[in-house]
Amino acid sequence: MTKEVTPLFIADVSAFTKSLRKFLAVEDSLPGHAAMLALIAKSAGYRNHQHLRSLPVDNALDTLALKRARRVFDASGRMTRWPKQTKVQGLCLWPFWARLPAHQDMKEAEVNAVLQEGMAFDDHVLLRRSLIDHGLATRETDGSAYRRVERKPTPEALALMAHIKGR
């Protein structure tokens, strides 16, 4: 039998525990696996276990990384500092990736101008190198041309770009 992960969010653990205890108090013996799944789902406020499993799961969004990335940008949408965590660094590069023109070679000076426009600190070289290291841009070995790598942004990147654009 394949094990499927069914995420369960319980807003109030105290109410959940009271409800589960009420269901278990009625039983004479310990319920089986399927019955226990049903009791847990009912205690969490769902009709049954199938109802719990049928709901869409929005666990793809890393809210902690997104929260940390949002702190790096000021009210005007400019990056104020370089984040410490590598995951947050990669996330913070997506708004710069979006500013680079698609399917077009650019000279280093043009890339620098795009990066400097979106940052409030003076280290565009760090951003340019990081774009390449994180696979969001490529460059010729001699540095003569840079190009944005076309790929689909992550859900966190889309949320960050929407947040910045809304400012």
C-alpha positions as CSV (number, residue, x, y, z in Angstrom):
1,M,0.0,0.0,0.0
2,T,1.3,3.4,-0.9
3,K,1.6,6.0,1.8
4,E,0.0,9.3,0.8
5,V,0.7,12.4,2.8
6,T,-2.5,14.3,3.8
7,P,-1.7,17.7,5.3
8,L,-3.9,18.8,8.2
9,F,-4.1,22.3,9.6
10,I,-5.6,22.7,13.0
11,A,-6.4,26.3,13.9
12,D,-7.3,25.5,17.6
13,V,-5.5,22.5,19.0
14,S,-7.5,22.7,22.3
15,A,-10.9,22.5,20.6
16,F,-9.5,19.7,18.4
17,T,-8.4,17.7,21.4
18,K,-11.7,18.2,23.3
19,S,-13.6,17.1,20.2
20,L,-11.4,14.0,19.6
21,R,-11.7,13.1,23.3
22,K,-15.5,13.3,23.1
23,F,-15.5,10.9,20.1
24,L,-13.1,8.5,21.8
25,A,-15.1,8.5,25.1
26,V,-18.1,6.9,23.3
27,E,-15.9,4.0,21.9
28,D,-15.5,0.9,24.0
29,S,-12.2,-0.1,22.4
30,L,-9.5,1.7,20.4
31,P,-10.8,2.4,16.9
32,G,-9.0,0.9,13.8
33,H,-6.9,2.9,11.4
34,A,-9.7,4.0,9.1
35,A,-12.0,4.9,12.0
36,M,-9.2,6.9,13.6
37,L,-8.6,8.8,10.4
38,A,-12.3,9.6,10.3
39,L,-12.3,10.8,14.0
40,I,-9.3,13.0,13.4
41,A,-10.9,14.6,10.3
42,K,-14.2,15.1,12.1
43,S,-12.4,16.6,15.1
44,A,-10.6,19.1,12.8
45,G,-14.0,20.2,11.4
46,Y,-14.2,18.1,8.2
47,R,-17.1,15.8,7.3
48,N,-14.9,12.7,7.0
49,H,-11.4,11.7,5.9
50,Q,-12.3,11.8,2.2
51,H,-13.5,15.4,2.6
52,L,-10.1,16.3,4.2
53,R,-8.2,14.6,1.3
54,S,-10.3,16.2,-1.4
55,L,-9.4,19.8,-0.4
56,P,-6.7,21.6,-2.5
57,V,-3.4,21.9,-0.7
58,D,-1.5,25.2,-0.8
59,N,1.7,24.1,0.8
60,A,3.9,25.0,-2.2
61,L,4.4,28.5,-1.0
62,D,7.3,29.0,1.4
63,T,5.9,31.8,3.5
64,L,8.9,32.3,5.7
65,A,11.3,32.8,2.8
66,L,8.8,35.1,1.2
67,K,8.5,37.1,4.4
68,R,12.2,37.4,4.7
69,A,12.5,38.4,1.0
70,R,9.9,41.2,1.4
71,R,11.9,42.8,4.2
72,V,14.9,43.3,1.8
73,F,12.9,45.6,-0.4
74,D,11.9,49.2,0.6
75,A,8.6,50.9,0.0
76,S,9.5,51.9,-3.5
77,G,10.4,48.3,-4.4
78,R,14.2,48.7,-4.4
79,M,16.5,46.2,-2.7
80,T,18.1,47.7,0.3
81,R,20.5,45.0,1.4
82,W,21.7,41.5,0.4
83,P,20.0,38.8,2.5
84,K,21.9,36.2,4.5
85,Q,20.1,33.0,3.6
86,T,20.9,31.5,0.2
87,K,17.3,30.5,-0.4
88,V,16.1,34.1,0.2
89,Q,19.0,35.4,-2.0
90,G,17.7,33.3,-4.9
91,L,14.2,34.5,-4.3
92,C,15.2,38.2,-4.2
93,L,16.9,37.8,-7.6
94,W,13.6,37.1,-9.5
95,P,12.5,40.8,-9.6
96,F,15.8,41.6,-11.3
97,W,15.4,38.6,-13.6
98,A,12.0,40.1,-14.6
99,R,13.6,43.4,-15.5
100,L,16.0,41.9,-17.9
101,P,14.7,41.7,-21.5
102,A,13.7,38.3,-22.7
103,H,15.5,36.6,-25.6
104,Q,18.0,39.4,-26.0
105,D,21.8,39.7,-25.6
106,M,22.9,42.5,-23.4
107,K,26.3,44.1,-22.7
108,E,27.6,44.2,-19.2
109,A,27.0,47.9,-18.9
110,E,23.3,47.4,-19.8
111,V,22.9,44.7,-17.2
112,N,24.5,46.9,-14.6
113,A,22.1,49.7,-15.4
114,V,19.1,47.4,-15.0
115,L,20.4,46.1,-11.7
116,Q,21.4,49.5,-10.3
117,E,17.9,50.8,-11.0
118,G,16.4,48.2,-8.7
119,M,18.8,48.5,-5.8
120,A,19.5,51.0,-3.0
121,F,23.0,49.7,-2.1
122,D,26.1,49.7,-4.2
123,D,27.0,46.2,-5.2
124,H,25.5,45.5,-8.7
125,V,28.4,43.1,-9.3
126,L,27.2,40.8,-6.6
127,L,23.7,40.8,-8.1
128,R,25.0,40.1,-11.6
129,R,27.2,37.2,-10.4
130,S,24.3,35.8,-8.3
131,L,21.9,35.9,-11.3
132,I,24.4,33.6,-13.1
133,D,25.1,31.4,-10.1
134,H,21.4,30.8,-9.5
135,G,20.8,30.0,-13.2
136,L,18.7,33.0,-13.9
137,A,21.1,34.5,-16.5
138,T,24.1,33.3,-18.6
139,R,27.1,35.1,-19.9
140,E,29.7,34.5,-22.5
141,T,33.1,33.3,-21.1
142,D,34.7,36.6,-22.2
143,G,31.9,38.6,-20.6
144,S,30.8,40.2,-23.9
145,A,27.2,39.2,-23.7
146,Y,24.6,38.4,-21.0
147,R,21.3,36.7,-21.5
148,R,18.3,36.1,-19.3
149,V,17.5,32.3,-18.9
150,E,13.9,31.7,-19.7
151,R,12.2,29.7,-17.0
152,K,9.0,29.8,-15.0
153,P,9.2,31.7,-11.7
154,T,8.5,29.8,-8.5
155,P,5.2,30.6,-6.7
156,E,7.2,32.5,-4.1
157,A,8.9,34.5,-6.8
158,L,5.6,35.4,-8.4
159,A,4.2,36.4,-5.0
160,L,7.3,38.6,-4.3
161,M,7.2,40.3,-7.7
162,A,3.4,41.0,-7.2
163,H,4.2,42.5,-3.8
164,I,6.9,44.7,-5.1
165,K,4.8,45.8,-8.1
166,G,1.9,46.7,-5.8
167,R,4.0,49.1,-3.8
